[in-house]
Amino acid sequence: MESKAPEASRGPLTEAQLTDALPVGSDLPGFTAEPQSAPLLEAQDIVTTGKLACRPLSDMMSVRPRHPRQAMVWATLRPDGAPSAATPGSVTLTSHRGNGAPAWMAELKKAVANCTSFTATSRRGWTYRFTVTSLPQVRVGDDAVSYLITNVMAPRGEGNVMTVVRTGSTFATYLLPPQDGEARPVAESVAHRQHMRIQTVGE
């Protein structure tokens, strides 16, 4: 991991700053990024779980996590050469106050190591069971964690690969389908490029 200046020395990035850091077009190697204007999470997307040890994971889906987001922007990521009908992945940038990002990251890493399954419920009206598998960690940013999360009701049992990279008080969260049937974290070259974009707007 790279050592950076203490994140507490500056406030959380604003929505405008996160938007400046969001990838567009071919900004990230191997992908075409398209920023989205519609909110990723709606007011009804309050997700909870009865397993306290798994809450850091369910909070990733929730509009009301334990560590609040100060701002959020996102973009779809379509792998170069992917069929037009293929579901794209995404990258979401979120900023957090104080020690929120480091604390959530530490909790996420503990949850990924100890929480193999949990049931989550949303005020939107759904209840699903998820399984969680830890994946090798990318060595980029100030800290990172990767895992495969699978809805047990998903067609063909396919899950999504989540990679969360912390840059100071900002998270870059990648959600990508398995590549060629293999669950792999986002490429370090991609995560590093985004890490540098976040650092640049925060300077």
Buried (B, 14 or more C-beta within 10 A) or exposed (E): EEEBEEBEEEEBBEEEBBBBBBBEEEBBEEBBBBBBEEEBBEEEBBBBBEBEBBBBBBBBBBBBBEBEBBBBBBBBBBBEEBEEEEEBBBBBBBBBBEEBBBBBBBBBBEBBEEBEEBBBBBBEEEEBEBBBBBBEBBEBBBBBBBBBBBBEEBEEEEBBBBBBBBBBBBBBBBBBBBBEEEBBBBBBEBBBBBBBBBBEBBE
